[in-house]
Every structure is written in C-alpha cells, then in structure tokens.
Amino acid sequence: METVASADHLIPRLRRAVAWSCAVLVVLFAVVATMLAAPVVRDPSAGFLARRGHLADVELRTSTRQGPSMVTELRLLADTGLAVDLTIRVPDGPVRPHPAVLILGGKGTGQDAARLSGHIDDVVVAALSYPFAGDPSVKGARAALQLPQIQRAVLDTVPAILLAVDYLLEQPYIDANRLELAGVSLGAFLVSPAAVLDERIRRVWIVHGAGDPAAVIEYELRDNVRARPLRRMLASLITFLAAGQYLAPEQWAGRISPRPVIAINARDDERLPRVSVDALHAALKAPCEIIWVEGPHVQPNRHEVIERLGALILQRIKDRSLQPRASPLPPGNADAPRFRGSADTGTCTANPPHAHDHASGTAPR
C-alpha cells in the first residue's frame, strides 16, 4: 500500500517536471526563433551599404608565389566591425593597371578560388571568403547551433563584396574601368545585389547559378528528406532565415542592366533544377549572354570543370569589349530558347542548352 501511495505521489510531480521542461523548451525555441527572424523580417539589403562602412585597416597574412604571379592573403577590417578575408593574385611584370575579376565561390572554396586556375595571364584574380565567424568543420545536428553565425555570414556577404571592391579599386595594379565580379555556385546567388549597389562593377558573371532559392534548396534535400511536404517546409524555412525572399537572384539580376551580365550553366548540372535556372535566365535584361557548357556542377574536386570555366572567363576578360557575343543557333533549330531582355534594350544572346558547346567546342551528348 505504501508503494502505491508513493507512486501516486510521484506521478503529479513527474507531470509538473515534464510540463516545466516543455515550457522551458518552448520559451527557448521562441527566443531563438525571434533572434533568427528579426534580421530578415524586413529587407536587409537596405542596410548593406551601412554595414560595409569604411575600410579601417588591412592586415597582411601571407605572400607567396604561384607560377608567374604573386599571391597575397589579406584581412580587410571595416569601421563597422566587418572582417573580410581576401586573396589577390597579381601577374608578374611592371606595376600597371590590369583587368581584374573578384570571385565569390562556393562555401568550400572561399578565397582559395584565386589559386585554382592554372594561368591568369594578364588578369588580376581576387577571391573572398564568406564572413563566417563559426566553426566550418562542424557537421550534422551540431551545425544547427551555429544558425545565427550562418545567417550573419549570409547577410554580411554582400557588404563584404562591396568592401573588397573598395580596396581593389585603390590598388595601382587594378584598371578601375575593367573590374568584374563572378559568383560561382553558392556565390552565384549573392553577387547580383552587390553589382546593383555598386556600379563600379563593370560586368557580372553568374556561374552555375539559378533563381528561386527555395526550389534549389528543396532539390538539394530530395535524397535526405523523402517526404515532399516536409522537404518543402524545410526549404521555405531555410530560405526565409537566409533572407531569400529579398535576395533571390531573379529579383536583382535584371537591375544590373545596362551593364552586361553573362550566365554560364552546365547541361548536366545535378545540383540545380532546370526550372530555377530558367527563372534566372528569364530575369536577365540586355546586354546579357547565356552560355551552356557540357559537364556537371562545379566543385573543388572537379578540376577539369574549374579549368574550363576559368579559361573561358579569363579569355573573355582579356577581350577589351564588354559587350555580349552573338551565339549563332544551329540551322533549323526553331525550338532553341531565346531569353527576353527589356523592350528598350533588346534580348540576351544565348546558345541553346543542347546545341554545340559554346565554351569547349565539344559535340553534344
């Protein structure tokens, strides 16, 4: 009887403990949700210029040689607290203005993108890392604990690009009239706002990019989250927390005009749904060019893909003309896509996604 009475006495206490634990978890969840939602409830792009601030200090990290070029790693510090890691690769020879490209690569590449191409010829190549203050080696569920730092890095990336542009245009080896910006893979989703906000960027490359970030994230989750409703909900949540509703490339890319934009996409891209790629292309306004190349999505271990893209981009940058090139369509290909520009600026030039490879000269598969 005493055992029964003791159990009856413990059950209410256990229920209260469970209730208090649930209440604490709900409060903690609400606090974290509020912290994450607060920066993206309103359009964060209105604060990008203020966040860039003014360049306050430059820290030299390393300086090494790579072939006939000097590679320098720097940290740029703004008076707003923004810190940007930047690598600059300058070709050998007398100090004089060179054409230049600033690269925002994938999350696993960062500032090392400046080192990936074998030869840069007469072009200065710079690349920046994402301004992420957390531990990039953390994976899985533990990465969720870094959501505030991840969100801050996304929101700081456009200001970081703008600060890097400020620094580069102060250098005697940069031709201020020939500075271009290239976003590759993840970087392709974030370069358009920077180019709209800074007209000193003369041309923009959107490489293996797309529009509609929520659809891209849902596509990425397809193997790990089988239930489509849950996958769509997670994709929408991630997009919201990353301010995707405000920073989606298709909302910005058309506003770069009348400066030219070149979009390069892979026909065998396993990372991007075609509908999202089409959304980006449809948003471009002339002067613009769309180039389809053979092969899969670019990533650090796909050296052939990197070399082909690098050769194409560097060759075009060395060409003094910024205007898009016509890409003739095969005879009789009436279904080849044309991408609308604007009524007063004409159309984008494009090679069709299944015609002769514009970049490599290889036959379609």
N, C-alpha and C positions, 0 to 999 in steps of 0.2 A: 504493500500500500504506500509506504514511504517513497519507493522508487517511482510509482505512478505520479504521486503528488509532486515529486521533484521534476519529473519530465514536463508535467503540466505547467509548472512554474517557469521552466526554461524556454518553452515554446514562444510565449509572448516576448520574452527578452530577445530571442533569436529573430523574431519578426521585426522588432524595433531596430535591431542592428542591421538587418538587411535593408529595411526602409531608409535608415540613415545613410547607409553605404550608397544606395541607389540615388538618394538625394544629392549626396556629395558628387557622385559621378555626373549627374545631370548638370549641376552647377559648374563643375569643371569643364564639361563639354560646352556649355553655354558661353563660358568665359573665353575658351579657345576659339569657338566659332565666331564670337564677336570680334576678337583680335584679328582673325583672318579675314573676316568680311569687311571690316572697317576701311581698309585701304582701297577696296575695289567696289564699294557701293556706288561711288561716284567715279567718273572718268579720271584715271590717274594721269593721263597724258597732259592735263593742264598744268601739272607740277613738274614736268620733266626738265624744262629749262632752268627752273629754280633749283632743282636737285643737282643739275650739272654744276652750277655755281661757277667759280673761277679757279683756274689752276693755281694752287698754292705752293706745291713742292713737287720735285721729281727725284725719285730715288733710283740710282743705278744699281742693278742687281748683278748682271754678268755681261760680258762682252767677249764673243768668240768668233772664230772664222768658220764659214761653211762654203767651200769652193771659192769662187771669185767674188765673195761678198762678206760683209761684216754683219753679225747678228748680235743685237743688243736687247737685253731684257730690262724693262723699267717698271717702276710703280708710280703712277700718277696720283697725286693727292689733291682733292678739291677742298675749298674752304667750307664745304657743306659736310665734310666727313666721308664723301665718296672716295673709294680707292679703286684704281683700275690697273690691272697687270697687262702690260703691253710688250710685244716683241716686234722689233723693227729689223728688217733685213735690207741692207743698202748695198747695191753693186759697187765693186771697186772702181777707182778712177778719180779724176778731179771732182771736187765738190761743185755740183751744179744742179739745177732743178731737174728732177726726173718725174715721169708719170708715176702714179702710186695707186695702190689698192689697199684698203683696210678690210680685213676679213673677220667676220663673226662666224665661227664654225659650229660644229656640233658640241654637245656637252662633254664629250670625252676628248676633245681636241684642244679647244681654247686657244691660247696664244701660241701653242706649238704649230698651228696651221701655217705660220710663216716659214717653218722649216721643211714642210712636206714636199714642196715642189723641188725637183732636181736643179733646174736652171731658171733664173729670174731675168736673165739678160739685162735690159736697161731699165727695169721696173723696180721701184721700191715696194716691198711687200711687208705689210704690218698686220698683226692679228692680236686680238684682245681676248682675255679670259672672261667668263661670266663672273660678276662681282658677288660670288657666293662665299659667305663667311662661315659656313658649316663644314662638316667633315664629308668630303665627296666619296670616301671609301665605305660609308655606312650604306647597307642594303636592306631590303625587306621591310619588315614592320618597324624596325628602328628608325628608318628614314622618315616615317610619319612624324617623329618627334622633331624633325628639322623643317617641318612645313613652313613656319614663319620665316626661317632663313631662305628657303627656296623661293617663297613668294617675294621676299625683299630683293633677291637676286634678279628675278624676272622684271620687277618694276624698276630696278636700277640699271638694267642693261641698256635701254635707250639713252639715259643720261650718260652712261659710261662711253657709248659710241660718240656722243657729242663732245665729251671731254677729250677723248682721243683725237678727234678731228681738230679741236683747238690746238692741241700740242703739235700734231703733224704739220699743220699749216704754218707754224712758226719756224720750221726747220728749213735751212738753206738748200737741202737736197730734195725738197718736195716742190713740184710745179703746182702752184695753187689753183691753176686752171685745169688740172688734169688729175684731181683726186677722185677716186671711185670707191664705191662701197659694195662689198659682196657678202651676202648672207647665205650660208651653206647648211643644209639640213635643218636642225633646230634654229640656227641663226637666220634662216630664210623667213621665219615668222616674225622677226623683230627688227629687221633693217628698214622696212618701209616707213614706220613712224619717224625714225631718225632722219631719213632723207627728206621727208616732208618738212620737218622742223629746221633743217639746216640746208639751205640752198647752195652752200659752197660745195656740196657733194655733187659732182658733175654727171655721174651715171651710176645706176644701181643694177647689180646682178642678183637675181633671186634664183638660187641654185638648188635643185631638188627640193623645192618648196611647194606649198599649196595654200588654199584658203580654208575656211570653215574648220577652225581648230578642234571643235567638239567632235566632228566626224572623223578627223585624223586620230584623235585620242581613242575614240571608240574602236576604230580599226586596229590600233595598236593593242588594245585589250582583248581582242577577239579570241586569242588562244588561252588566256588566263582566266577570263570571266565568260563562261559559256552562256549564261542567261542574258538574253539581249536586253530586257528591261533594266536589269541591274547594271549591265555594261553601259547602257545609255545614260543612266542616272549618274554613275561614277564619272563618265566623260563630261557631263554637263557640270558637275561639281568642280572637277579639276579646272575646266575652262573658266568657270566663274572665279575661282580663287586666283587664277593666273591673269585675271582681267582680260580674258579672251574676247569677251563681248565688246570691249573697247579697242583692243589691239589687233583684231583679226586682220590679216594682210589685205583681204579684199576691200576693207574699209579705207585703206591708206594708199595702196599701190597706184590707183588712178590719179591721186593727188600729186604724185611726183611730176607728172607732165607739166610743162613742156620739156623737162629734162628726160633723157631716154632711160628706158628700163629694158633689160634683157633677162628673160626667164629661160632657164635650162632645166629640162626634166628628162628622166630616164624612162624608156619604154617598158622596162622590166622592173620598175620600182615596186618592191614588196612592202614598203612602209607607208605608202600614200595611196588612198583610194582615188580612183580616177575622177570621181565627181568633185572632190576637193581641189584637185589640180585644175579642173575645168573652171571652178569658181574663181580661182586666182587669175587664170588667163582671161576670163571674161571681164574682170575688173580693170585690166590694164588699159591705158589710153596712150595713143600715139604721141610721140615716137616710141615705139616698142617693138620688140622682136621676141619670138618664141622659138626655141631650138629644142628639138627632140633628139636625144642621143641613145645609142644602144647601151645595154648593161643594167645592173641593179642599182639600188640606192647607195650613195657614197657613205663610207665609214672608214675609220682609221686603218683597218687591216686590208682594205681593198686598194692596194697601191696602184694597180693599173687604172682604176676608175679615177683616182686622185690625179695621176699623171695626165690623163686625157683631158680632164676638166681644167687642170692648171695650164696646160699648153694652149687650150682654146682661149681661155680668159686672158692670159698674158699676151698672146698674139694679137688679140683684138685691142688690148690696152695700148700696145705699141703703135697701132694704127692711129694716126692723129685724128681721124674722123670719129666723132661720137655718134654719127647717125646710124640707125639700123640698116643692115644689109638686106636686100631682097633675097628671098629664099625660093627659087623657082619651084613650082609644083610639077609633078610628073604629068605628061600629056594624058588627057582623058580622065584624070582623077577629079571628077566633079564633086566627090564627097569630101575632099580634103577640107579640114576646118579652116575658117578664117575667123579671126578674133576682132571684134568690133572695138574701135577706139572711140573717138567722140566725133560729133557731126562736123566740127570745125578743124579737126586735126587729122582725120583720116583713119587708117586701120593699122593694126600691128602686122608686120610681116611674119610669116610662120612657115615652117616646113611641117608637113602632116606627120602624125605620130607613127605612121607605118610606111613612110617613104624612105628614100635614100638618106643615110645618116649624115646630117649636116656637119657634125664635128669630126668624125673619124673616117668618112669615106667608105664605110663597110656596107655591104648589102643587107637588106632587111632579113630577119629570120622568119 
